[in-house]
Amino acid sequence: MPHSPATLARNAVCLSGLSLLLGLSFADRPAAADDNPGADDKTILRVCAASGEEPYSARDGSGFENKIAEAIAAAMGRKVFFKWYNQPAIYLVRDQLLLKQCDVIVGLDTGDERVLTTAPYYRAPYVFIQRKDSKLDIKNWDSPDLARADKIGFVAGTPAQVMMEKIGLFNVQFNYMHSLSDFQDKRNKFIRVSPRRVVAEVASGSADVAVMFAPEVARYVKANGELRMTVIPDDNVGGDGAKVAQHFDQSFGVRKDDRELRDAIDAAIPKARAAIETILAQEGIPFVPKPRAGASKS
């Protein structure tokens, strides 16, 4: 998953509309079967997918990355086969892709060194989440009103932490940050902060603002109606003067020796672009300028 560790009931109308857009029907979709077709079947795109990591991926197919996988498979003239994985998605590369249980992962950062990545298909930003009626004017990391916020939700280990440290608010918000994961001990295990919970904290007024990766929270912000997202500008530096990225190109990832599949997906991305953009718009993910084409080749 992306840098924001890689969510409300799904809109069945949007999904059925997408199926029409792609020329698919629900009957055309392969069932979540355990009989893996194997990498040599060129009529199938074997996708590594977390079974319970909404809003990205869910066994019922409601994750927006599940829909993107269907879109790219259709553009390649293939059917998608989801190899479901019941552990956190951060382990998909190690435990599924590299063991050849599946052949492609949706939504990795372009240039992820563990894999060979395709050309990017969208650019995902970090955002500030606030209630629409908030009196705090927060547009960027230099906004004075950040210091006036009583509680700021963010996830440890993300660009938000780096910037919170720079502006002197990390220690102030330290306890609240850990409360979002119920103060669980993270030693030897991965603990995901629920994006649904973070959004709910802002919606209820328990937090004044949250800093989150837009793909994780857009669905819930859109569904609430009383919240807004502000895209954080991608021009920030940390306390050491180094750039702190807030926007990340997203790509499909394949094994490093699978250039044939990488190239086939690259060729299909332009054909699937309209469908992918529709999925992202339905999800509520804000648009930021498209990344440069052809960035995947190595």
Secondary structure, 3 states (H helix, E strand, C coil): CCCCCCCCCCCHHHHHHHHHHHCCCHHHCCCCCCCCCCCCCCCEEEEEEECEECCCEECCCCCHHHHHHHHHHHHCCCEEEEEEECCCHHHHHHHHHCCCCCCEEEEEECCCCCCEECCCCEEEEEEEEEECCCCCCCCCCCCHHHHHCCCEECCCCCHHHHHHHHCCCHHHHHHHHHHCCCCCCCCCCCCCCCHHHHHHHHHHCCCCEEEEEHHHHHHHHHHHCCEEEEECCCCCECCCCCECCCEEEEEEEECCCCHHHHHHHHHHHHHHHHHHHHHHHHHCCCCCCCCCCCCCCC
